[in-house]
């Protein structure tokens, strides 16, 4: 039986933090209940212990707390999530409380949300293709089971539509295995949260999804816990129920802003742009909980979303995220202005594990050569687009104009697709061949001649 101790020794309040003195046996990460003078209850977590002084972060904020008439109960346990198979199809608050008018979860387990990163020795290498139905990802930056592939976006870009498409369409090919989506929203607007909930409900995807929602008008402190609740649910589904789980964290920039706010309240020495010096370590404790474990059937694949302030890739949040994760999908403001959606900038985008999940018996034998040729042709086509803007199209050679025509077609047909269009990987690969059919075989220097002879003829006939 856990011993609950009560104290009325609150000495100081600053921002979301509360100092309690003369406390025995308090432990970092344990939770507390705070009873105000009017009988209302707030909740908090121990952030720091020094001798008999304890620093508590209050989830609902400290506004209106009377120091003299507040009682703090130390519950001698960490934050926990009640889990059972019934969490699928449910919507929770950022602190794991049901908020969809459904019944309370009758737990089979109560799990500490402060899980550990997967031991590197126990990790199994990601090598199984996940089909998202999005050509720019499936064709050019393939996602594999157990990978961490972040989406780098900017303010006002349609990353919400892209992540909703991820959640609806992601599936492991050809195995009939159970696939689930855990969606954590941090600091988003009510409209954005309702968009995700409605979209999952309307398409039926909610039946295999679990949502944790922290709104922009809710306490910033709650944002620190939200991704950990989501990952705890994902670990239960993956490693207890043997499901393949896609975790979407939207928006990690809001999470880092909350971390900076707490750090400032604690008067910690700031690092780059005011973020705490341990930002890298803190992000790693979240990202490294994704992956595959040897001997376990399930897996956790992660797609964190972050908005880059001023579209700056060198900002600490995208910069550090890039070090920890295996690539990035970057959204382009210029493509968005041109009406290309989703506006994925394929040239700087990268999936570092793409070679592991494609090829014969995974996607198709021509996949690797095809994406290399598409990249090369599009890169040259983009150069010609820029040259035509400066010098005029008349200054280009016939060959240059052909590459510019390819780049325009590539953006209009390959990159651009409806958010409810779910392309199979075969459709994506065939579309790539169809676009390349405007070139002579001799120009396709990055594709094996045997593959050209096998796949190109039917598209030559169409052309």
C-alpha positions as CSV (number, residue, x, y, z in Angstrom):
1,X,0.0,0.0,0.0
2,X,1.4,3.4,-1.0
3,X,1.9,5.9,1.8
4,X,0.3,9.2,1.0
5,X,1.8,12.1,2.9
6,X,0.3,15.6,3.2
7,X,2.1,18.9,3.7
8,X,0.9,22.5,4.2
9,X,4.4,23.9,3.7
10,X,4.1,25.6,0.4
11,X,6.6,28.5,0.6
12,X,6.9,30.0,-2.9
13,X,5.1,30.0,-6.3
14,X,6.6,31.2,-9.5
15,X,5.0,30.6,-12.9
16,X,3.9,27.0,-13.1
17,X,6.2,25.9,-10.3
18,X,5.6,25.5,-6.6
19,X,8.1,25.1,-3.8
20,X,7.2,22.8,-0.9
21,X,9.6,22.5,2.1
22,X,10.1,20.1,5.0
23,X,9.2,17.1,2.9
24,X,10.3,13.5,3.6
25,X,11.2,10.8,1.0
26,X,10.0,12.7,-2.1
27,X,11.2,11.3,-5.4
28,X,11.8,12.9,-8.8
29,X,8.9,12.2,-11.3
30,X,6.3,11.3,-8.6
31,X,2.9,13.0,-8.8
32,X,1.1,15.1,-6.2
33,X,-2.4,16.3,-5.6
34,X,-2.8,19.9,-4.5
35,X,-6.0,20.8,-2.6
36,X,-6.9,24.5,-2.6
37,X,-8.7,26.3,0.1
38,X,-12.0,26.0,-1.8
39,X,-11.7,22.2,-1.9
40,X,-10.8,22.0,-5.6
41,X,-7.9,19.7,-6.7
42,X,-5.0,20.3,-9.0
43,X,-2.4,17.9,-10.1
44,X,1.4,18.2,-10.3
45,X,4.7,16.3,-10.7
46,X,7.9,16.5,-8.8
47,X,10.5,18.3,-10.9
48,X,13.4,18.5,-8.5
49,X,14.3,17.3,-5.0
50,X,17.0,19.0,-2.9
51,X,17.3,17.9,0.8
52,X,13.9,18.6,2.2
53,X,12.8,21.0,-0.5
54,X,10.7,19.8,-3.4
55,X,9.9,21.7,-6.6
56,X,6.5,20.8,-8.1
57,X,5.3,21.6,-11.6
58,X,1.5,22.2,-11.5
59,X,-0.3,20.9,-14.6
60,X,-3.3,23.2,-14.4
61,X,-1.2,26.3,-13.6
62,X,-0.7,28.1,-10.2
63,X,-3.2,30.9,-10.8
64,X,-5.4,31.4,-7.7
65,X,-3.5,29.1,-5.4
66,X,-3.3,30.4,-1.8
67,X,0.0,29.5,-0.3
68,X,-1.3,29.4,3.3
69,X,-4.4,27.3,2.7
70,X,-3.1,24.7,0.2
71,X,-2.5,21.1,1.1
72,X,0.0,19.1,-1.0
73,X,-0.4,15.3,-1.1
74,X,2.6,13.2,-2.2
75,X,1.1,10.1,-3.8
76,X,4.4,8.2,-4.0
77,X,4.0,7.0,-7.6
78,X,4.9,8.4,-11.0
79,X,2.5,9.5,-13.7
80,X,0.7,6.4,-15.0
81,X,-1.5,5.5,-18.0
82,X,-4.3,3.0,-17.6
83,X,-4.1,0.6,-20.6
84,X,-6.2,-2.2,-22.0
85,X,-7.1,-3.2,-25.6
86,X,-10.1,-0.8,-25.2
87,X,-7.9,2.2,-25.6
88,X,-8.1,1.8,-29.4
89,X,-10.7,4.1,-30.9
90,X,-10.5,6.5,-27.9
91,X,-9.6,10.2,-27.5
92,X,-7.7,11.2,-24.3
93,X,-6.5,14.5,-22.9
94,X,-2.8,15.3,-22.9
95,X,-2.7,13.7,-19.4
96,X,-4.4,10.4,-20.5
97,X,-7.9,11.2,-19.2
98,X,-10.8,10.1,-21.6
99,X,-12.4,13.2,-23.2
100,X,-14.6,11.5,-25.8
101,X,-17.7,10.9,-23.6
102,X,-16.9,7.2,-23.6
103,X,-16.7,5.0,-20.6
104,X,-13.6,4.9,-18.3
105,X,-10.9,2.5,-19.2
106,X,-10.8,-0.6,-17.0
107,X,-7.1,-1.2,-17.0
108,X,-5.3,-4.5,-17.4
109,X,-2.1,-2.6,-16.6
110,X,-1.0,0.8,-15.2
111,X,2.2,1.8,-16.9
112,X,4.7,4.4,-15.8
113,X,4.8,7.0,-18.7
114,X,8.6,7.6,-18.2
115,X,9.6,4.6,-20.2
116,X,13.2,3.9,-21.2
117,X,14.7,4.2,-24.7
118,X,15.2,0.8,-26.3
119,X,18.5,-0.8,-25.4
120,X,20.7,-0.6,-28.6
121,X,21.7,-4.3,-28.1
122,X,18.1,-5.4,-28.1
123,X,17.2,-3.4,-31.2
124,X,16.2,-5.2,-34.4
125,X,17.2,-3.4,-37.6
126,X,14.3,-1.7,-39.5
127,X,13.9,-3.4,-42.9
128,X,10.2,-3.7,-43.7
129,X,8.4,-1.3,-46.0
130,X,5.4,0.7,-44.8
131,X,3.1,1.9,-47.5
132,X,1.7,5.4,-46.8
133,X,-0.1,5.9,-50.1
134,X,1.9,9.1,-50.7
135,X,4.1,9.0,-53.7
136,X,6.8,11.4,-52.5
137,X,7.3,9.2,-49.4
138,X,6.7,5.7,-50.8
139,X,8.6,6.3,-54.1
140,X,11.4,8.6,-53.0
141,X,11.8,8.5,-49.2
142,X,10.4,5.1,-48.2
143,X,9.4,4.6,-44.6
144,X,10.3,1.3,-42.9
145,X,9.0,-0.3,-39.8
146,X,10.7,0.9,-36.7
147,X,12.1,4.1,-38.3
148,X,11.9,7.7,-37.1
149,X,11.0,10.0,-40.0
150,X,10.1,13.6,-39.0
151,X,8.2,16.0,-41.1
152,X,9.8,19.5,-41.2
153,X,7.1,22.1,-41.9
154,X,6.5,25.8,-41.5
155,X,3.7,28.0,-40.1
156,X,0.7,27.9,-42.4
157,X,1.9,24.9,-44.5
158,X,-0.6,21.9,-44.7
159,X,1.2,19.5,-42.4
160,X,-2.1,18.7,-40.7
161,X,-3.5,17.3,-43.9
162,X,-0.4,15.3,-44.6
163,X,-0.3,13.7,-41.1
164,X,-4.0,12.9,-41.3
165,X,-3.3,11.1,-44.6
166,X,-0.5,9.2,-42.8
167,X,-2.8,8.2,-40.1
168,X,-5.6,7.0,-42.5
169,X,-3.5,5.2,-45.0
170,X,-0.3,3.7,-43.4
171,X,-0.1,-0.1,-43.6
172,X,2.4,-2.9,-43.7
173,X,2.2,-4.6,-47.1
174,X,0.9,-8.1,-47.7
175,X,1.0,-9.5,-44.2
176,X,-2.4,-9.0,-42.8
177,X,-0.9,-7.8,-39.5
178,X,-2.6,-5.5,-37.2
179,X,-1.6,-1.8,-37.6
180,X,-2.5,1.0,-35.2
181,X,-1.9,4.7,-35.0
182,X,-1.2,6.7,-31.9
183,X,-1.6,10.4,-32.4
184,X,-0.3,13.0,-29.9
185,X,-1.3,16.6,-30.5
186,X,0.6,19.2,-28.5
187,X,-0.4,22.9,-28.4
188,X,-2.6,22.7,-31.5
189,X,-5.8,24.7,-32.0
190,X,-9.3,23.4,-31.2
191,X,-10.1,23.5,-35.0
192,X,-7.0,21.5,-35.8
193,X,-7.8,18.9,-33.1
194,X,-11.4,18.6,-34.3
195,X,-10.2,18.2,-37.9
196,X,-8.1,15.1,-36.9
197,X,-10.8,13.6,-34.8
198,X,-13.5,14.1,-37.5
199,X,-11.2,12.8,-40.2
200,X,-10.4,9.6,-38.4
201,X,-14.1,9.1,-37.5
202,X,-15.4,9.8,-41.0
203,X,-12.9,7.4,-42.6
204,X,-13.3,4.7,-40.0
205,X,-9.6,4.9,-39.1
206,X,-10.5,5.9,-35.5
207,X,-11.1,2.1,-34.8
208,X,-7.4,1.5,-35.0
209,X,-6.2,4.8,-33.5
210,X,-5.6,6.3,-30.1
211,X,-5.5,10.1,-29.7
212,X,-4.0,12.3,-27.0
213,X,-4.9,15.9,-27.4
214,X,-3.4,19.0,-25.6
215,X,-4.9,22.2,-27.0
216,X,-3.1,25.5,-27.3
217,X,-5.3,27.0,-24.5
218,X,-4.4,24.2,-22.1
219,X,-1.4,24.3,-19.7
220,X,2.0,24.3,-21.4
221,X,3.2,22.0,-18.6
222,X,0.8,19.3,-19.8
223,X,2.6,19.3,-23.2
224,X,5.7,17.8,-21.5
225,X,3.7,14.7,-20.5
226,X,1.6,14.3,-23.7
227,X,4.2,12.6,-25.9
228,X,5.2,10.3,-23.1
229,X,1.6,9.2,-22.6
230,X,1.3,8.5,-26.3
231,X,4.5,6.5,-26.4
232,X,3.4,4.5,-23.4
233,X,0.2,3.6,-25.2
234,X,2.3,2.7,-28.3
235,X,4.7,0.5,-26.3
236,X,1.7,-1.4,-24.9
237,X,0.1,-1.9,-28.3
238,X,3.4,-2.9,-29.9
239,X,5.2,-5.0,-27.4
240,X,2.2,-6.5,-25.4
241,X,-0.4,-6.8,-28.2
242,X,2.1,-7.4,-31.1
243,X,0.7,-4.6,-33.2
244,X,2.6,-2.4,-35.7
245,X,2.2,1.1,-34.4
246,X,2.7,4.5,-36.1
247,X,3.2,7.3,-33.6
248,X,2.5,10.8,-34.9
249,X,3.7,13.7,-32.6
250,X,2.3,17.0,-33.7
251,X,3.8,19.6,-33.0
252,X,7.2,19.0,-31.4
253,X,8.1,22.7,-31.6
254,X,5.3,23.4,-29.2
255,X,6.7,20.7,-26.9
256,X,10.1,22.3,-27.0
257,X,8.6,25.8,-26.3
258,X,6.9,24.3,-23.1
259,X,10.3,22.8,-22.1
260,X,11.9,26.3,-22.5
261,X,9.2,27.9,-20.4
262,X,9.8,25.5,-17.5
263,X,13.5,25.9,-17.8
264,X,13.2,29.7,-17.6
265,X,10.9,29.4,-14.6
266,X,13.6,27.2,-12.9
267,X,16.2,29.9,-13.7
268,X,18.4,27.4,-15.6
269,X,21.3,28.6,-17.7
270,X,19.9,28.9,-21.2
271,X,21.4,27.3,-24.3
272,X,20.8,28.2,-28.0
273,X,17.9,30.6,-28.4
274,X,16.9,30.2,-24.8
275,X,16.3,26.5,-25.0
276,X,17.7,24.4,-22.1
277,X,21.1,22.9,-22.7
278,X,19.6,19.4,-22.2
279,X,17.2,19.8,-25.2
280,X,19.0,17.2,-27.2
281,X,19.0,14.7,-24.4
282,X,15.3,15.3,-23.7
283,X,14.3,14.9,-27.3
284,X,16.4,11.7,-27.5
285,X,14.4,10.2,-24.5
286,X,11.3,10.6,-26.7
287,X,12.6,9.6,-30.1
288,X,14.6,6.6,-29.0
289,X,11.5,4.9,-27.6
290,X,10.6,4.0,-31.3
291,X,12.0,1.0,-33.0
292,X,11.9,-2.8,-33.1
293,X,13.0,-5.2,-30.4
294,X,14.5,-8.6,-31.1
295,X,12.1,-11.4,-30.4
296,X,9.1,-9.1,-30.4
297,X,6.6,-9.2,-33.2
298,X,5.3,-5.6,-32.8
299,X,7.1,-2.3,-33.6
300,X,6.9,1.4,-33.2
301,X,7.4,3.7,-36.2
302,X,7.5,7.4,-35.5
303,X,6.6,10.5,-37.5
304,X,7.3,13.6,-35.4
305,X,6.0,16.9,-37.0
306,X,7.7,20.2,-36.2
307,X,7.2,23.7,-37.5
308,X,10.5,25.5,-38.2
309,X,10.3,29.1,-37.0
310,X,10.9,31.4,-40.0
311,X,11.4,28.2,-42.1
312,X,14.9,27.9,-40.6
313,X,16.4,24.4,-40.8
314,X,19.2,25.5,-38.5
315,X,16.8,26.3,-35.6
316,X,17.6,24.1,-32.6
317,X,14.4,22.0,-32.8
318,X,14.8,20.7,-36.4
319,X,18.6,20.7,-36.1
320,X,18.7,18.5,-33.1
321,X,15.8,16.4,-34.3
322,X,17.8,15.7,-37.5
323,X,20.7,14.3,-35.5
324,X,18.5,11.8,-33.6
325,X,16.1,10.6,-36.4
326,X,16.7,8.8,-39.6
327,X,16.0,11.5,-42.2
328,X,13.4,14.2,-42.8
329,X,10.5,15.1,-45.1
330,X,10.6,18.8,-45.8
331,X,7.6,20.9,-46.9
332,X,8.3,23.7,-49.3
333,X,6.6,27.1,-49.1
334,X,7.4,27.9,-52.8
335,X,5.6,24.6,-53.9
336,X,2.7,25.5,-51.6
337,X,2.4,28.9,-53.3
338,X,2.4,27.1,-56.7
339,X,-0.6,25.1,-55.6
340,X,1.3,21.8,-55.3
341,X,-0.1,19.7,-52.5
342,X,1.3,18.1,-50.4
343,X,4.2,20.5,-51.1
344,X,7.0,18.0,-50.3
345,X,10.4,19.4,-51.3
346,X,11.9,16.1,-52.4
347,X,15.5,17.2,-53.1
348,X,16.5,18.1,-49.5
349,X,14.1,15.4,-48.1
350,X,15.8,12.2,-47.1
351,X,15.0,8.7,-45.6
352,X,18.3,7.3,-44.4
353,X,16.8,3.8,-44.2
354,X,15.2,3.8,-47.6
355,X,17.5,1.2,-49.1
356,X,16.6,-1.3,-46.3
357,X,12.9,-1.5,-47.0
358,X,12.7,-1.6,-50.8
359,X,13.7,-4.0,-53.7
360,X,12.6,-7.4,-54.8
361,X,10.1,-9.2,-52.5
362,X,9.6,-5.9,-50.5
363,X,8.4,-3.3,-53.1
364,X,9.7,-4.0,-56.6
365,X,13.1,-4.7,-58.1
366,X,13.2,-1.5,-60.0
367,X,12.5,0.8,-57.0
368,X,16.1,1.9,-56.1
369,X,17.2,2.6,-59.7
370,X,14.0,4.4,-60.4
371,X,14.2,6.8,-57.6
372,X,17.8,7.6,-58.3
373,X,16.9,8.5,-61.9
374,X,13.8,10.5,-60.8
375,X,16.0,12.5,-58.4
376,X,18.6,13.2,-61.0
377,X,16.1,14.3,-63.7
378,X,14.1,16.4,-61.3
379,X,17.3,18.1,-59.9
380,X,18.4,19.1,-63.4
381,X,14.8,20.2,-64.2
382,X,14.7,22.5,-61.2
383,X,18.0,24.1,-62.4
384,X,16.4,24.7,-65.8
385,X,13.3,26.2,-64.2
386,X,15.5,28.7,-62.3
387,X,17.6,29.4,-65.4
388,X,14.4,30.1,-67.5
389,X,13.2,32.5,-64.8
390,X,16.4,34.5,-65.0
391,X,17.2,34.3,-68.8
392,X,13.9,33.3,-70.4
393,X,12.9,30.0,-71.8
394,X,14.3,30.9,-75.3
395,X,17.8,30.8,-73.8
396,X,17.5,27.0,-73.1
397,X,18.5,24.2,-75.4
398,X,16.0,21.6,-76.6
399,X,17.5,19.2,-74.0
400,X,17.2,21.7,-71.2
401,X,13.6,22.4,-72.1
402,X,12.9,18.7,-72.0
403,X,14.2,18.5,-68.4
404,X,12.2,21.6,-67.5
405,X,9.1,20.0,-69.0
406,X,9.8,16.9,-66.9
407,X,10.2,18.9,-63.7
408,X,6.8,20.6,-64.3
409,X,5.1,17.3,-65.0
410,X,6.8,15.7,-62.0
411,X,5.5,18.4,-59.6
412,X,2.0,18.4,-61.2
413,X,1.5,14.6,-61.3
414,X,4.0,12.8,-59.0
415,X,4.4,15.2,-56.0
416,X,0.9,16.6,-56.2
417,X,-1.9,14.3,-55.2
418,X,-5.2,14.6,-53.4
419,X,-5.1,14.1,-49.7
420,X,-7.6,11.3,-50.0
421,X,-5.8,9.6,-52.9
422,X,-4.2,6.4,-51.6
423,X,-1.7,5.2,-54.3
424,X,-0.2,1.7,-54.0
425,X,3.5,1.5,-54.3
426,X,3.1,-0.2,-57.7
427,X,1.0,2.8,-58.9
428,X,3.7,5.2,-57.7
429,X,6.5,3.2,-59.4
430,X,4.5,3.0,-62.7
431,X,3.9,6.8,-62.5
432,X,7.6,7.3,-62.3
433,X,8.2,5.2,-65.4
434,X,5.5,7.0,-67.2
435,X,7.1,10.4,-66.5
436,X,10.6,9.1,-67.5
437,X,9.2,7.9,-70.9
438,X,9.7,11.4,-72.3
439,X,13.5,10.6,-72.3
440,X,15.3,8.2,-74.7
441,X,16.6,5.0,-73.1
442,X,20.2,6.1,-73.5
443,X,19.5,9.2,-71.2
444,X,18.4,7.0,-68.3
445,X,21.9,6.3,-67.1
446,X,21.0,5.5,-63.5
447,X,18.7,2.5,-64.3
448,X,19.9,-0.9,-65.2
449,X,19.3,-1.7,-68.9
450,X,17.5,-4.9,-68.1
451,X,15.0,-3.0,-66.0
452,X,14.4,-0.4,-68.7
453,X,13.7,-3.2,-71.2
454,X,11.3,-4.9,-68.8
455,X,9.3,-1.9,-67.5
456,X,9.6,0.9,-70.1
457,X,7.9,-0.6,-73.3
458,X,4.3,-0.3,-72.1
459,X,4.8,3.4,-71.2
460,X,6.5,4.0,-74.6
461,X,3.4,2.7,-76.3
462,X,1.2,5.1,-74.3
463,X,3.4,8.0,-75.1
